[in-house]
Amino acid sequence: MSKLSAQSWSSQTMFILAAIGSAVGLGNIWRFPYIVGENGGGAFVLVYLLCIFFIGLPILWSEIALGRAGKANPVNAMLNLAQEAKASKGWAVIGFSGIIASILILSFYSAIAGLIVAYFVKSLSGDFANLSPSMAEGMFSGLLSDAGSMVFWHSLVIFLTLGIVAGGVKAGLEKAISIMMPGLFVILLVLLVYAASTGYFSASFSYMFYPDFSALSWSGVLIALGQAFFSLSLGLGAMMAYGSYVGRGASLIKSGLWIVGMDTLIAIMAGLVIFSIVFANGMAPNQGVGLLFQTLPVAFAQMPFGEVFASLFFAFVILAALSSTISLLEPGVGWLGQTFGLGRKASVWFLGGIAWILGLGTVLSFNLWAEFKLVGELNFFGFVEFVATNVLLPLGGLLIGIFTAWVLPKAIRERELPVAGWANALFLFTLRFITPFAILWVFIGGL
Ligand code: PHE
């Protein structure tokens, strides 16, 4: 078996779509609004946007560049590049920590995506009709307390992911993504129009964009940084793996701008919609994990053709989630295949099996294990989420940035990321001096 990636995207557009598919998912629609609410709104959003542009974007460019230049899964890509740069093989740690992070993320991601599937089924059966805010709360807590159903939905999502990655229907999924992206966008626009009709759109807008720094803590800043990585699928090799399938002709700079632009736009739209519903119904913005599940169904119950929009919305979110989960398997599956010659199916089942088992811990964290604290205040879900998102991703990203800025031969860097004149100097300065220190600063402050 060759240690190089054999696949490739059919075009630059296909790469951009798949990478946007990986980036846009529950992170934008479920996670972003609820952590904005938990961390007090505007100031958090501002820090998040700074993290996206000064840390996320340069690291994203670096990560896809390392993938295309290293031409392999994250472990072997780093080994190939370290050899070319005559640097230590130890850089492969980026690949290994990424594989661990990706399995941890897949484990809780699929449990939450399972809830979305459950809500899709509820929307089809008309369960949101005449739903009041308190009924929506009851519906959500009812589902959480039902460990059996949650295990079922979690298993279904893992199973769908494995089926897509193992069964070679990726081409089909790529087609689905190209319909899903515009579809999700249009539904969010419809929801924005609805949000405007509630009369609380401007309250929502100022909640998200008026920065009140007294509401933001250091740990909030770390959460914003972790979210920037999580939302852009950065720091664990997923983008590196996707980058390794990109042809020479594609512009990584342009692709990176598209990915960051769409990812940020969709998160902001989701936030504006959800907070309008929160304020219009006198709900609390800081209700946590349940925010999406307790707000949107109430809105669907009130709007004309609500059932139709609800079903479409949840269907698109399921697709958005699946286009993210499949990218989570990519680093590990590529490594097992290219290093041990393990077949795609076997690798997929092996890694998916681990994620499935770990995911049971997340499922139980919402019911039977809810009171069981693993470390400090964190239960099993909280701990897995914290370690993966706020520790492994920023550290992986830090190493990716340092390698690209300081170790990667200049010729390779400039070939992969050609930017002219002063823009190049600015990019290099940011990547060398701003990005790594910003990550370290936030990281140490937050811990
Ligand atoms: N970016 C995805 C989202 O926001 C989650 C993800 C993280 C996917 C890391 C792949 C890798 O939903």
Residues whose N, C-alpha, C, O or C-beta is under 5 A from the ligand:
A	BS01	LIG	S22 A23 V24 G25 L26 G27 N28 F230 S231 L232 S233 L234 A238 S324 S327 L328
